[in-house]
């Protein structure tokens, strides 16, 4: 059984034009300084580094479990992924 990609008429839009549109928008936001654009969290904003729900830091050994799939997040996409994987 062979399948063919849907045509632009079937989709109702042009995928190449849409990719180009998103590339142009991305290029507006990419900055030459890369990670240097970010500032150190200090001064008035230093409080955002601390977890407000912990009284003291928790130390533990790193996890070494091996998994085939890890779903991070329980939003709609995470729930759909979990349902499909079962």
N, C-alpha and C positions, 0 to 999 in steps of 0.2 A: 504494500500500500504506500503510495507516494502522496505527500502533502505539498501544497504550494503555498507560498506566502500570500497573505491577503493583499489585494491591490489597494492603491490609494483611494479608489472609489469605494471599496468595501469598508475601509476604515473610516472614511469621512474626514480624513486629514492626511497631510503629507509628513511622514515620520522624519524625513531628511530636513525639511523646513523647520520642524519642531526642534530637532537636535541643534540646528544652527541658531535658532532663537534662544535656547537655553545656554548655548556656548557664549553667545554675545552677552547675555545677562551675567553669566559667571565671570567673564573677562572684565566686566565693570567693577567687580568686587575683589578680584585677586590683586594683592598689593605686592610691590617689589620687595618690601622689607621682610616678607614672610613672617616667621615667628617673632621677629623683632618688633612687630606692631603691637604686641601684647605688653602690658605693664605688669610689674611685680605687685602682688597683692600685699600691700602694706599700708601703714597709716590708718586712715578712717575705714579702709576696706579689709583690714587684717582679720576682723571678726568673721569674715566669710570662709576663712580657712578652717576654723574649728567647727566640729560637729556639736550642735546645741543639745543633742540628745544623749551625749556621753559625758559622764563625770570624769572618767579617766581613760587613757588610751588602752586598747585591747591588743595584746601581742599574741600571736599564734603562729604555728608553723605553716608554711605555704601548702596549699592543696596540690596533690599530684594525681587526682582522678583522671582517667581517660574516658572521654565521651565521644560519641559519634556526632551529636548535635547539641548545641547549647542555645536555648532561646532566652535572650536577654530582654526582659520587659514583658509585661502581661497586658499590653494594650491589645487593640483589635488585631493587629498584624501578628503579634505573638500568639494570641489565642488561635487564630487561623492556622498558623504554622504548626502549633501543637496538635490541632485537630487533624491536619493533613498527615502528620507524621505517625499518628496512632494507627 
